[in-house]
Amino acid sequence: MPFPDFIMAFPAIDVPFSEDVVQTRAIRSDAGLTVFFTFLQDMVLPPHSHGAQWGTVVEGEIEFTIGGETKVYSPGDSYSIPSGVEHGAVIKAGTRVIDVFSEPDRYPIKSG
């Protein structure tokens, strides 16, 4: 099920992937950033690290490698990535996740 229209009306964020690969919508506060991701194509997220992140799979499947441990996450599964821990993922097309980042400026909000 797609995210509802009111969520899709939130602003997008600037990520290093095109909108035909992943759609984003976000809510930012001084305390953090919440992003609604919709992956339209299979993709590989290269290993990287940043501040703390928590997420949950709404639809689809992600194979996450977090701190060297690989696990497949399905709808209803949540993950928590501590600050500075390297992680990467293989994400199937059709996957929707909600991620919350401890860093409010993790991704810039797209203007316009």
C-alpha positions in Angstrom: 0.0 0.0 0.0 1.4 3.4 -0.9 2.0 6.0 1.7 -1.1 8.3 2.0 -1.4 11.5 0.0 -0.8 13.7 3.0 2.6 12.0 3.6 3.4 12.3 -0.1 2.8 16.0 0.2 5.7 16.3 2.7 8.9 17.7 1.1 11.5 15.3 -0.5 15.1 15.1 0.7 18.2 15.3 -1.4 19.7 11.8 -1.7 22.3 10.6 -4.1 19.8 8.4 -6.0 17.3 9.5 -8.7 13.5 9.8 -8.0 12.9 6.9 -10.4 14.9 4.7 -8.0 13.7 6.0 -4.6 11.0 8.5 -3.6 11.5 10.3 -0.3 9.3 12.4 1.9 10.4 13.9 5.2 9.6 15.6 8.4 12.4 17.5 10.2 12.5 18.9 13.7 15.4 20.2 15.8 15.6 16.8 17.4 15.8 14.6 14.3 14.7 13.7 10.8 11.9 11.2 9.9 12.0 9.9 6.3 9.4 7.9 4.4 11.3 5.9 1.7 9.7 4.2 -1.3 12.1 2.1 -3.4 10.9 1.8 -7.0 13.8 -0.3 -8.2 16.1 -2.9 -6.7 19.1 -1.1 -5.3 22.3 -1.6 -3.3 23.0 0.9 -0.6 26.8 1.0 -0.2 28.4 0.6 3.3 28.5 3.9 5.2 28.0 5.3 8.7 26.5 8.4 10.4 24.6 9.2 13.5 22.0 6.9 15.1 19.2 5.6 12.9 16.1 3.5 13.7 13.7 2.2 11.0 10.9 -0.1 10.3 9.9 -2.0 7.2 6.3 -1.2 6.1 6.3 -3.3 2.9 8.9 -5.3 0.9 12.3 -6.6 2.0 15.7 -5.3 3.0 18.9 -7.3 3.5 20.8 -5.2 5.9 24.4 -5.6 7.0 24.8 -3.7 10.2 28.2 -3.8 12.0 29.2 -6.9 10.0 26.0 -8.9 10.8 23.6 -9.6 7.9 19.8 -10.1 8.4 16.7 -9.9 6.2 14.0 -7.5 7.4 10.4 -7.9 6.3 7.2 -6.0 7.0 6.8 -5.3 10.7 10.6 -5.7 11.4 12.5 -2.9 12.9 16.2 -2.1 13.1 18.4 0.1 15.2 21.8 1.3 14.0 24.0 2.9 16.6 25.9 6.1 15.8 29.1 5.4 13.8 28.3 1.7 13.0 28.9 0.9 9.3 25.9 -0.5 7.5 24.7 -1.2 3.9 21.7 -2.9 2.3 20.3 -4.7 -0.6 16.7 -3.4 -1.1 14.0 -4.9 -3.2 11.8 -2.8 -5.5 8.5 -2.1 -3.9 10.0 -1.8 -0.4 8.7 1.0 1.8 10.4 2.0 5.1 10.2 4.7 7.7 13.6 5.8 9.0 14.3 8.1 11.9 17.7 9.8 12.1 19.2 11.4 15.2 20.8 14.1 13.0 18.2 16.7 11.9 20.5 17.6 9.0 21.3 14.1 7.8 19.8 14.9 4.4 18.9 18.3 3.1 15.3 19.0 2.3 14.8 19.7 -1.4 13.6 23.2 -2.1 10.5 23.8 -4.3 
